[in-house]
């Protein structure tokens, strides 16, 4: 997964994520028991949310 913003960017292999969860506002992508990346859904289009959920379901186990 590649994340970018005005300050820079990062690429994280899907294999680094142990599990994921989401609700109506955010995706949480866990890299450890207390380490996670939070991705707010307001930053994504509906199509991107659907695509991300499909990719996560295929590559990372749910929480």
C-alpha positions in Angstrom: 0.0 0.0 0.0 1.3 3.4 -0.9 0.3 6.5 1.1 1.2 10.0 0.1 0.4 13.5 1.4 1.9 17.0 1.3 4.6 16.0 3.7 5.8 12.9 2.0 4.8 9.3 1.5 5.3 5.7 2.5 5.0 2.3 1.0 4.0 -0.6 3.2 3.8 -4.2 1.9 0.4 -5.9 2.4 2.3 -8.6 4.3 3.2 -6.2 7.1 -0.5 -5.9 8.1 -1.6 -8.5 10.6 -5.3 -7.6 10.5 -7.8 -4.9 9.6 -11.1 -3.5 10.7 -13.4 -0.7 9.6 -16.5 1.2 10.7 -18.5 4.0 9.1 -15.6 6.5 9.5 -12.2 4.8 9.3 -10.2 1.8 8.3 -7.7 0.5 10.9 -4.8 -1.4 9.4 -2.9 -3.2 12.2 0.9 -3.8 12.0 1.1 -5.0 15.6 -1.0 -5.3 18.8 -0.8 -1.6 19.4 0.5 -0.3 16.1 -1.9 0.6 13.4 -2.5 3.0 10.5 -5.8 4.9 10.5 -7.3 5.8 7.1 -10.3 8.1 7.3 -13.0 7.2 4.8 -13.7 10.9 4.2 -10.4 11.0 2.3 -11.7 8.3 -0.1 -14.3 8.1 -2.8 -17.0 5.4 -2.5 -15.3 3.4 -5.3 -11.9 3.6 -3.4 -13.6 2.4 -0.2 -15.0 -0.6 -2.1 -11.7 -1.3 -3.8 -9.8 -1.1 -0.5 -12.2 -3.4 1.3 -11.9 -5.9 -1.5 -8.1 -5.8 -1.5 -8.0 -6.1 2.3 -10.3 -9.1 2.3 -8.0 -10.8 -0.2 -4.7 -10.0 1.4 -5.2 -9.4 5.1 -7.2 -11.2 7.7 -10.1 -9.3 9.4 -9.8 -8.3 13.0 
